[in-house]
């Protein structure tokens, strides 16, 4: 079949869509489609990111709760350690003075009278802070006895000093452990030579007697590490 367009050429050009207009419309349509696709992508991506943020926030909250529980457990551990060190310190430094004084009465002969007892216990830190306690460095304090010996025999004093120190003191020099034997001298590290003076006491069988002082240095008290 043969078709013949009888319209004039100028009318035929007017009936066709201009190329520039077609390209413009096509570009607009493509732009709108791309914008829609981009918007949809950003919307979905935003929702995914928002969900991840929410999940991370939940994880952070959970971790904070766990951290608080861990801190509480660590505080309990430190508290138990402090208690343990306190118990160890008490056990290590404990001196049973009632038993020691009972032992002292047993080894004190009848011709020796104890007039006064002076006892002072100090830790190394207390000795370091006390300027008057310079002479106590390396010790845990002291026990001082002010006594009277009946008569003028100095040998009675020296014999009493030997009784205080007793034979077990020899073995103490070979012991590094904090465990001590149950003797009077077990918690002491040295004993001074007795300082004596002649005194007269009326109405006594022996009018002239010797007044003397003996000081026993305590072993150094240990301070447990609180760390």
PECORWO-V101605 format. One record per pair of residues at least 6 apart in sequence whose C-alpha atoms are under 7 Angstrom apart, sorted by the first residue. I is the first residue (numbers start at 1). J is the second residue. If there is no record, write none. Layout:
i = {I I}
j = {J J}
This chain:
i = {82 85 85 85 89 89 89 92 93 93 100 103 104 107 111 111 112 112 112 112 113 113 113 114 114 114 114 115 115 116 116 117 117 117 118 118 118 119 119 119 120 120 120 121 121 121 122 122 123 123 127 127 127 127 138 139 139 139 139 140 140 140 140 141 141 142 142 142 142 143 143 143 144 144 144 145 145 145 146 146 146 147 147 147 148 148 148 148 149 149 149 149 150 150 150 151 151 151 151 152 152 152 164 164 165 169 180 187 187 188 188 188 188 189 189 189 190 190 191 191 191 192 192 192 193 194 194 194 195 195 196 196 196 196 197 197 197 198 198 198 198 199 199 199 199 200 200 200 201 201}
j = {226 224 225 226 222 223 224 178 221 222 184 184 184 163 149 150 147 148 149 150 147 148 149 145 146 147 148 146 147 145 146 144 145 146 143 144 145 142 143 144 141 142 143 140 141 142 140 141 140 221 133 134 136 137 220 217 218 219 220 218 219 220 221 217 218 215 216 217 218 215 216 217 214 215 216 213 214 215 212 213 214 211 212 213 209 210 211 212 157 209 210 211 206 209 210 206 208 209 210 208 209 210 184 185 185 185 186 218 219 216 217 218 219 217 218 219 216 217 215 216 217 214 215 216 214 212 213 214 212 213 210 211 212 213 210 211 212 208 209 210 211 208 209 210 211 207 208 209 207 208}
